[in-house]
Amino acid sequence: MTRVLVAWCPDWPVTAVGIDAAAPGAVVVQGRVAACSAAARAEGVRRGQRLRDAQRRCPELVVRERDTDAEGRRFEAVAQAVAELTPRVEVVRPGLCAIPARGPARFYGGEDALRVLVQDTVVEAGHDCGSGVADGLFAAELAARAGQGGVVVPEGGAAAFLAPYPLSVLDRPELADLLRRLGVNTLGAFAALPSGHVAGRFGTDGALAHRLARGEEPRPLAPVRAAADLSVRGGFDPPAEQAERVVFAAKRLAGELHEGLAAGGLACVRLEVAVGFADGHVLRRLWRHDGLSALAVAERVRWQLSAHRPAGQDGGGEDGWGGVTWVELAPDQLVPDLGRQEGLWGRTTVTDRIARAADRIQALLGHHGIARPVLVGGRGPGERVVRVPVGDLAPAEPSEGPWPGSVSGPAPAVVPAAPAPAELADASGAAVVVSARCEVSAPPATLSVRGRPAAVTGWTGPWPADERWWDPAAARRRARFQVTTDDGAAYLLAVEGGRWHVEAVYD
């Protein structure tokens, strides 16, 4: 087993957006808490809560939208501080980095001395930190979170250390739920199950989780035959003085690297990114690679460059970071690619091909130039789908509600980007209004959209929606109607502030 030291910065998404660690703060994604500070947790705020529930428990909660780019950029300062002690720093994710412990421990006087030194170094850099040493990355991360600042797990003691932990630490909700229904509630109980039975019942991912619960490496040793050098390198003449040029080249190189790995039937577990500067300086960093797309690799190159740029230098230049002369991507750990189970009609293969094409288009149009629709929770049809740039993390699973005032099916065929103004009148020609008690002044008789009137043949509603009533600046009060007209059209109308508009069109 590899002895690993992990440095963990608690609540890093909250720290990255500038919320004071002593204040009750939270970062949100699509209206749900993605991370929160210790002060917020003391008030009952929890990850996954709806924002309104969190604010009800903690009215003083400081809320920010999650900024994954800022998380990566700011964590480079932490990785750089640890790299001053030992050069082999692996960034597992923003907020968590790891180093091999054996060599540095001998140099600094033991594992406990090394753990304290790393922790003090990060604290001196201005960030709270916990550090732990154990066999393997999984146990070392939990050791960093244990106690008051972390612990050292004795060699060979990872299984005993992990045994009391709940199954939730595996970060596999479906597997944990199934095991709990079978009467297995802790990692120790899960580890006691026979390996062969676990693999047969829960598949490859279950077998990997079982190895973690037993304190073993996630993959058994499987040496691969010597292969050709799979690293890819690109040069810049003249030196690149803008970070965007380097990031664009890194994205192209990452695509070439992935193609070379696929051709050899290999998968990359850890990636080394090396950037050479005009002044002769070389900046190297190890990144955990499991499942990273070409765009994600390029983003990590951007974060790496930000660590070398002095404060106040946004555009690079000779006075900033001297210009980049070359960038190299080298797989640091290779394992046999076990493959993936394909869906019917080769669906997985098609998805991979589309992803590669999307990366190429995105390189031409920019990060937000190509997006994919993702279903989220909401009341109106325009709120239930958000566009996420390709390569970015998708929002949390759509909430089933309750969504008071939501419109029932069927789903409309067209949701215009800009709602079209409309006029809804009764038989006398007066505008139809909805009172504060959601009473309709008169049955609708005529609908005019873009100046074209049509007789109303059927209608239903209203569905009132009183949103964010606790926040006067963001509060909205509106009502929705479904209306059909004599020309065969069907609309979803909304009235807000006495004005009507078309929110969606039915086919």
Helices and strands as residue ranges (DSSP letters): E 3-8, H 12-16, E 25-29, E 32-36, H 38-42, H 51-57, E 62-65, H 68-83, E 90-93, E 96-100, H 102-108, H 111-124, E 130-135, H 137-145, H 158-162, G 167-170, H 173-181, H 187-191, H 195-213, E 232-240, H 243-263, E 266-277, E 282-288, H 294-308, E 324-336, G 344-346, H 347-365, E 371-375, G 381-383, E 385-389, E 420-425, E 446-449, E 452-467, E 476-485, E 490-496, E 499-506
